[in-house]
Amino acid sequence: MNVLLAEAPYSYADFMVKGERYFPLGLGYIASYIRRAPGRSVRMFVGSLGQFRAEMKAHPPDVVGISSMTNTYPEAARLARIARECRAGCRIILGGQHVSSVGADVLADVPEADFLCLGEGEIVMDRFLGEIESGREDWTGIAGLVARTPAGVREGPPAVLIDDVETLPFPARDLVDLSQYKSHGQMRFGGRTASLITSRGCPWRCTYCSSNVTMGRKYRRRSADSVVAEFEELYRRHRVRTVVVWDDVFTLDGERVMDICEGLVRKRIRVSWYCQSRTDQVTPEMAKVMRRAGCRAISFGIESGSERTLERIRKNVDLGGVGRSIACCRDAGIRTQGTFILGFPWETPDEMEETVGFALKSGLDIAIFFGFMPFPGTDEWQFVPPEVRPTNVEGWRTFVCNNRLGRTWNRYLDDREMKAVLARAHWRFYMRPGQVLRIAASTRSAADLLGIVQNALSLVSSVAGMTM
């Protein structure tokens, strides 16, 4: 059986360095898991719509799996249409964050799709392919699978999480050219870049986040030995020198973090790496050990400087402790980044100013201010009026496009005013002599400096576009 796994095309919005692209870890894990069965040939595709058409014609698959986020859902529908045009008899299955959030309605939106994969995809896809190979094609018992049948849409039992993530093989990075991937400028430390995850699930209940839709809230971690082994494979086999760790909160288990760092040092794995953390999960001792093991940057999801907003979004950030965490990273030589969201539906202009003011005083090296966008599957989706909620692919295309162009969901500011708030926030944060010096001092190589400069140029261009 020939299987093609494809990621819907996506380009990042304003305030991001253009050209960054990350290996699709979700598809990589599925590919490595399903190809263990004999008789399966698995390919992965990441590219443009035209390139996808060429791939379909050059290597006609029996099954096409397409993954998408909400931002890429319209493109996923296009991929499904191309797949059906090129190979009428293939089975098309859609999955990813958006499909898991919306559910069976996707089959009404995308008539070319035959199946949906909800939640984590490894076991669902393996069982789905097994049914085809056996000739039984009984879809009703596969948890997390939705099927279009002659009798109508049939949903299997609810999706279940993979408890033992240690049993999953490393992502199938050998199926792609890793040299095509590049990180954001502020984490571009030189050499070939790769990404990985060391755990799944986030126990926090932030109202704006859709991570739990596919990965759940149950925290499931890999052992330190497994993580170090993947780092080593990237370093020695794939010649990777920069690693982006995409865990929601890498530092949740402090003892495991220390064990991972000690393993990297012991095995002389000389890579620079970036991770995400909460500000209450980093200690001075941990920061020093992480830096010695190659950690160059940590991103903190602070999101707001307003106590009322933090309470509303259930972020549970202690603003008083943020500065201490940033300081201990700075003392250890780790660059700090903070992400903030402006324009929640209820948020007043004064509360947004509290957030910007907090960022200015925080001591962060990098700050990124996002305009609020509601995603299906999150608590914030309730603020999207029923008459505005998309009901078909074109509706989602308009929804996504409007948000990329700066649509506001805030009751106090219109679109133009919200764009100006975001533009001024970035301008005020970065266009300070002391901030320029702080960022310059955090660079350690020509590639690092070039990435920061590219980020700055992208920022200036975006600010200019927003304020025109």
TAVEN-V285261 format. One record per residue. N is the residue number from 1. RES is the residue in three letters. D_LAST is the distance of its C-alpha to the last C-alpha in whole Angstrom. Layout:
n=N res=RES d_last=D_LAST
n=N res=RES d_last=D_LAST
This chain:
n=1 res=MET d_last=54
n=2 res=ASN d_last=51
n=3 res=VAL d_last=47
n=4 res=LEU d_last=44
n=5 res=LEU d_last=41
n=6 res=ALA d_last=38
n=7 res=GLU d_last=34
n=8 res=ALA d_last=32
n=9 res=PRO d_last=29
n=10 res=TYR d_last=26
n=11 res=SER d_last=23
n=12 res=TYR d_last=21
n=13 res=ALA d_last=17
n=14 res=ASP d_last=15
n=15 res=PHE d_last=16
n=16 res=MET d_last=19
n=17 res=VAL d_last=20
n=18 res=LYS d_last=20
n=19 res=GLY d_last=24
n=20 res=GLU d_last=26
n=21 res=ARG d_last=29
n=22 res=TYR d_last=32
n=23 res=PHE d_last=35
n=24 res=PRO d_last=36
n=25 res=LEU d_last=38
n=26 res=GLY d_last=39
n=27 res=LEU d_last=40
n=28 res=GLY d_last=42
n=29 res=TYR d_last=44
n=30 res=ILE d_last=45
n=31 res=ALA d_last=46
n=32 res=SER d_last=48
n=33 res=TYR d_last=50
n=34 res=ILE d_last=50
n=35 res=ARG d_last=52
n=36 res=ARG d_last=54
n=37 res=ALA d_last=56
n=38 res=PRO d_last=58
n=39 res=GLY d_last=58
n=40 res=ARG d_last=54
n=41 res=SER d_last=51
n=42 res=VAL d_last=48
n=43 res=ARG d_last=45
n=44 res=MET d_last=41
n=45 res=PHE d_last=38
n=46 res=VAL d_last=35
n=47 res=GLY d_last=32
n=48 res=SER d_last=31
n=49 res=LEU d_last=32
n=50 res=GLY d_last=34
n=51 res=GLN d_last=35
n=52 res=PHE d_last=37
n=53 res=ARG d_last=38
n=54 res=ALA d_last=40
n=55 res=GLU d_last=41
n=56 res=MET d_last=43
n=57 res=LYS d_last=45
n=58 res=ALA d_last=46
n=59 res=HIS d_last=47
n=60 res=PRO d_last=48
n=61 res=PRO d_last=48
n=62 res=ASP d_last=50
n=63 res=VAL d_last=47
n=64 res=VAL d_last=43
n=65 res=GLY d_last=42
n=66 res=ILE d_last=38
n=67 res=SER d_last=36
n=68 res=SER d_last=33
n=69 res=MET d_last=30
n=70 res=THR d_last=28
n=71 res=ASN d_last=25
n=72 res=THR d_last=28
n=73 res=TYR d_last=30
n=74 res=PRO d_last=29
n=75 res=GLU d_last=29
n=76 res=ALA d_last=33
n=77 res=ALA d_last=34
n=78 res=ARG d_last=33
n=79 res=LEU d_last=35
n=80 res=ALA d_last=38
n=81 res=ARG d_last=38
n=82 res=ILE d_last=38
n=83 res=ALA d_last=41
n=84 res=ARG d_last=43
n=85 res=GLU d_last=43
n=86 res=CYS d_last=44
n=87 res=ARG d_last=47
n=88 res=ALA d_last=48
n=89 res=GLY d_last=50
n=90 res=CYS d_last=48
n=91 res=ARG d_last=47
n=92 res=ILE d_last=44
n=93 res=ILE d_last=43
n=94 res=LEU d_last=40
n=95 res=GLY d_last=39
n=96 res=GLY d_last=36
n=97 res=GLN d_last=34
n=98 res=HIS d_last=33
n=99 res=VAL d_last=37
n=100 res=SER d_last=38
n=101 res=SER d_last=36
n=102 res=VAL d_last=36
n=103 res=GLY d_last=40
n=104 res=ALA d_last=42
n=105 res=ASP d_last=39
n=106 res=VAL d_last=38
n=107 res=LEU d_last=41
n=108 res=ALA d_last=40
n=109 res=ASP d_last=37
n=110 res=VAL d_last=38
n=111 res=PRO d_last=41
n=112 res=GLU d_last=42
n=113 res=ALA d_last=42
n=114 res=ASP d_last=45
n=115 res=PHE d_last=45
n=116 res=LEU d_last=43
n=117 res=CYS d_last=43
n=118 res=LEU d_last=42
n=119 res=GLY d_last=42
n=120 res=GLU d_last=43
n=121 res=GLY d_last=44
n=122 res=GLU d_last=47
n=123 res=ILE d_last=50
n=124 res=VAL d_last=49
n=125 res=MET d_last=48
n=126 res=ASP d_last=51
n=127 res=ARG d_last=53
n=128 res=PHE d_last=51
n=129 res=LEU d_last=52
n=130 res=GLY d_last=56
n=131 res=GLU d_last=56
n=132 res=ILE d_last=56
n=133 res=GLU d_last=58
n=134 res=SER d_last=61
n=135 res=GLY d_last=60
n=136 res=ARG d_last=61
n=137 res=GLU d_last=57
n=138 res=ASP d_last=57
n=139 res=TRP d_last=54
n=140 res=THR d_last=55
n=141 res=GLY d_last=56
n=142 res=ILE d_last=53
n=143 res=ALA d_last=51
n=144 res=GLY d_last=47
n=145 res=LEU d_last=48
n=146 res=VAL d_last=47
n=147 res=ALA d_last=48
n=148 res=ARG d_last=48
n=149 res=THR d_last=52
n=150 res=PRO d_last=54
n=151 res=ALA d_last=55
n=152 res=GLY d_last=51
n=153 res=VAL d_last=49
n=154 res=ARG d_last=51
n=155 res=GLU d_last=49
n=156 res=GLY d_last=51
n=157 res=PRO d_last=52
n=158 res=PRO d_last=49
n=159 res=ALA d_last=47
n=160 res=VAL d_last=49
n=161 res=LEU d_last=48
n=162 res=ILE d_last=49
n=163 res=ASP d_last=51
n=164 res=ASP d_last=52
n=165 res=VAL d_last=49
n=166 res=GLU d_last=51
n=167 res=THR d_last=53
n=168 res=LEU d_last=50
n=169 res=PRO d_last=50
n=170 res=PHE d_last=47
n=171 res=PRO d_last=44
n=172 res=ALA d_last=45
n=173 res=ARG d_last=43
n=174 res=ASP d_last=45
n=175 res=LEU d_last=44
n=176 res=VAL d_last=41
n=177 res=ASP d_last=40
n=178 res=LEU d_last=38
n=179 res=SER d_last=37
n=180 res=GLN d_last=34
n=181 res=TYR d_last=33
n=182 res=LYS d_last=30
n=183 res=SER d_last=29
n=184 res=HIS d_last=26
n=185 res=GLY d_last=25
n=186 res=GLN d_last=26
n=187 res=MET d_last=30
n=188 res=ARG d_last=30
n=189 res=PHE d_last=33
n=190 res=GLY d_last=35
n=191 res=GLY d_last=37
n=192 res=ARG d_last=37
n=193 res=THR d_last=36
n=194 res=ALA d_last=37
n=195 res=SER d_last=37
n=196 res=LEU d_last=39
n=197 res=ILE d_last=40
n=198 res=THR d_last=43
n=199 res=SER d_last=43
n=200 res=ARG d_last=42
n=201 res=GLY d_last=41
n=202 res=CYS d_last=40
n=203 res=PRO d_last=42
n=204 res=TRP d_last=39
n=205 res=ARG d_last=38
n=206 res=CYS d_last=34
n=207 res=THR d_last=33
n=208 res=TYR d_last=30
n=209 res=CYS d_last=31
n=210 res=SER d_last=33
n=211 res=SER d_last=35
n=212 res=ASN d_last=38
n=213 res=VAL d_last=38
n=214 res=THR d_last=39
n=215 res=MET d_last=40
n=216 res=GLY d_last=42
n=217 res=ARG d_last=42
n=218 res=LYS d_last=45
n=219 res=TYR d_last=45
n=220 res=ARG d_last=47
n=221 res=ARG d_last=47
n=222 res=ARG d_last=48
n=223 res=SER d_last=51
n=224 res=ALA d_last=50
n=225 res=ASP d_last=52
n=226 res=SER d_last=51
n=227 res=VAL d_last=47
n=228 res=VAL d_last=49
n=229 res=ALA d_last=50
n=230 res=GLU d_last=47
n=231 res=PHE d_last=45
n=232 res=GLU d_last=48
n=233 res=GLU d_last=48
n=234 res=LEU d_last=44
n=235 res=TYR d_last=45
n=236 res=ARG d_last=49
n=237 res=ARG d_last=48
n=238 res=HIS d_last=45
n=239 res=ARG d_last=44
n=240 res=VAL d_last=41
n=241 res=ARG d_last=40
n=242 res=THR d_last=37
n=243 res=VAL d_last=37
n=244 res=VAL d_last=35
n=245 res=VAL d_last=37
n=246 res=TRP d_last=35
n=247 res=ASP d_last=37
n=248 res=ASP d_last=36
n=249 res=VAL d_last=38
n=250 res=PHE d_last=40
n=251 res=THR d_last=41
n=252 res=LEU d_last=43
n=253 res=ASP d_last=46
n=254 res=GLY d_last=47
n=255 res=GLU d_last=50
n=256 res=ARG d_last=49
n=257 res=VAL d_last=46
n=258 res=MET d_last=49
n=259 res=ASP d_last=51
n=260 res=ILE d_last=48
n=261 res=CYS d_last=47
n=262 res=GLU d_last=51
n=263 res=GLY d_last=51
n=264 res=LEU d_last=48
n=265 res=VAL d_last=50
n=266 res=ARG d_last=53
n=267 res=LYS d_last=53
n=268 res=ARG d_last=51
n=269 res=ILE d_last=48
n=270 res=ARG d_last=45
n=271 res=VAL d_last=42
n=272 res=SER d_last=39
n=273 res=TRP d_last=37
n=274 res=TYR d_last=35
n=275 res=CYS d_last=35
n=276 res=GLN d_last=34
n=277 res=SER d_last=36
n=278 res=ARG d_last=36
n=279 res=THR d_last=36
n=280 res=ASP d_last=40
n=281 res=GLN d_last=41
n=282 res=VAL d_last=41
n=283 res=THR d_last=44
n=284 res=PRO d_last=44
n=285 res=GLU d_last=47
n=286 res=MET d_last=45
n=287 res=ALA d_last=42
n=288 res=LYS d_last=44
n=289 res=VAL d_last=46
n=290 res=MET d_last=43
n=291 res=ARG d_last=42
n=292 res=ARG d_last=45
n=293 res=ALA d_last=45
n=294 res=GLY d_last=42
n=295 res=CYS d_last=39
n=296 res=ARG d_last=36
n=297 res=ALA d_last=33
n=298 res=ILE d_last=33
n=299 res=SER d_last=31
n=300 res=PHE d_last=31
n=301 res=GLY d_last=30
n=302 res=ILE d_last=29
n=303 res=GLU d_last=27
n=304 res=SER d_last=27
n=305 res=GLY d_last=28
n=306 res=SER d_last=29
n=307 res=GLU d_last=33
n=308 res=ARG d_last=32
n=309 res=THR d_last=30
n=310 res=LEU d_last=32
n=311 res=GLU d_last=35
n=312 res=ARG d_last=33
n=313 res=ILE d_last=32
n=314 res=ARG d_last=35
n=315 res=LYS d_last=34
n=316 res=ASN d_last=37
n=317 res=VAL d_last=35
n=318 res=ASP d_last=37
n=319 res=LEU d_last=34
n=320 res=GLY d_last=37
n=321 res=GLY d_last=38
n=322 res=VAL d_last=35
n=323 res=GLY d_last=35
n=324 res=ARG d_last=38
n=325 res=SER d_last=37
n=326 res=ILE d_last=35
n=327 res=ALA d_last=37
n=328 res=CYS d_last=40
n=329 res=CYS d_last=38
n=330 res=ARG d_last=36
n=331 res=ASP d_last=40
n=332 res=ALA d_last=41
n=333 res=GLY d_last=38
n=334 res=ILE d_last=36
n=335 res=ARG d_last=32
n=336 res=THR d_last=31
n=337 res=GLN d_last=28
n=338 res=GLY d_last=27
n=339 res=THR d_last=25
n=340 res=PHE d_last=23
n=341 res=ILE d_last=22
n=342 res=LEU d_last=20
n=343 res=GLY d_last=20
n=344 res=PHE d_last=24
n=345 res=PRO d_last=25
n=346 res=TRP d_last=27
n=347 res=GLU d_last=25
n=348 res=THR d_last=24
n=349 res=PRO d_last=21
n=350 res=ASP d_last=24
n=351 res=GLU d_last=25
n=352 res=MET d_last=22
n=353 res=GLU d_last=22
n=354 res=GLU d_last=25
n=355 res=THR d_last=24
n=356 res=VAL d_last=22
n=357 res=GLY d_last=24
n=358 res=PHE d_last=27
n=359 res=ALA d_last=25
n=360 res=LEU d_last=24
n=361 res=LYS d_last=28
n=362 res=SER d_last=29
n=363 res=GLY d_last=30
n=364 res=LEU d_last=28
n=365 res=ASP d_last=27
n=366 res=ILE d_last=25
n=367 res=ALA d_last=23
n=368 res=ILE d_last=21
n=369 res=PHE d_last=19
n=370 res=PHE d_last=19
n=371 res=GLY d_last=18
n=372 res=PHE d_last=21
n=373 res=MET d_last=22
n=374 res=PRO d_last=26
n=375 res=PHE d_last=28
n=376 res=PRO d_last=32
n=377 res=GLY d_last=35
n=378 res=THR d_last=33
n=379 res=ASP d_last=34
n=380 res=GLU d_last=30
n=381 res=TRP d_last=31
n=382 res=GLN d_last=32
n=383 res=PHE d_last=29
n=384 res=VAL d_last=28
n=385 res=PRO d_last=30
n=386 res=PRO d_last=32
n=387 res=GLU d_last=31
n=388 res=VAL d_last=28
n=389 res=ARG d_last=30
n=390 res=PRO d_last=30
n=391 res=THR d_last=33
n=392 res=ASN d_last=33
n=393 res=VAL d_last=31
n=394 res=GLU d_last=29
n=395 res=GLY d_last=28
n=396 res=TRP d_last=27
n=397 res=ARG d_last=25
n=398 res=THR d_last=23
n=399 res=PHE d_last=23
n=400 res=VAL d_last=22
n=401 res=CYS d_last=19
n=402 res=ASN d_last=18
n=403 res=ASN d_last=18
n=404 res=ARG d_last=17
n=405 res=LEU d_last=13
n=406 res=GLY d_last=13
n=407 res=ARG d_last=16
n=408 res=THR d_last=17
n=409 res=TRP d_last=21
n=410 res=ASN d_last=21
n=411 res=ARG d_last=23
n=412 res=TYR d_last=21
n=413 res=LEU d_last=17
n=414 res=ASP d_last=16
n=415 res=ASP d_last=13
n=416 res=ARG d_last=10
n=417 res=GLU d_last=12
n=418 res=MET d_last=13
n=419 res=LYS d_last=10
n=420 res=ALA d_last=9
n=421 res=VAL d_last=13
n=422 res=LEU d_last=13
n=423 res=ALA d_last=11
n=424 res=ARG d_last=13
n=425 res=ALA d_last=16
n=426 res=HIS d_last=16
n=427 res=TRP d_last=14
n=428 res=ARG d_last=17
n=429 res=PHE d_last=20
n=430 res=TYR d_last=19
n=431 res=MET d_last=18
n=432 res=ARG d_last=22
n=433 res=PRO d_last=25
n=434 res=GLY d_last=27
n=435 res=GLN d_last=25
n=436 res=VAL d_last=25
n=437 res=LEU d_last=28
n=438 res=ARG d_last=29
n=439 res=ILE d_last=27
n=440 res=ALA d_last=29
n=441 res=ALA d_last=32
n=442 res=SER d_last=32
n=443 res=THR d_last=32
n=444 res=ARG d_last=35
n=445 res=SER d_last=35
n=446 res=ALA d_last=33
n=447 res=ALA d_last=32
n=448 res=ASP d_last=31
n=449 res=LEU d_last=29
n=450 res=LEU d_last=27
n=451 res=GLY d_last=26
n=452 res=ILE d_last=24
n=453 res=VAL d_last=23
n=454 res=GLN d_last=21
n=455 res=ASN d_last=20
n=456 res=ALA d_last=18
n=457 res=LEU d_last=17
n=458 res=SER d_last=16
n=459 res=LEU d_last=14
n=460 res=VAL d_last=12
n=461 res=SER d_last=11
n=462 res=SER d_last=10
n=463 res=VAL d_last=9
n=464 res=ALA d_last=6
n=465 res=GLY d_last=6
n=466 res=MET d_last=6
n=467 res=THR d_last=4
n=468 res=MET d_last=0
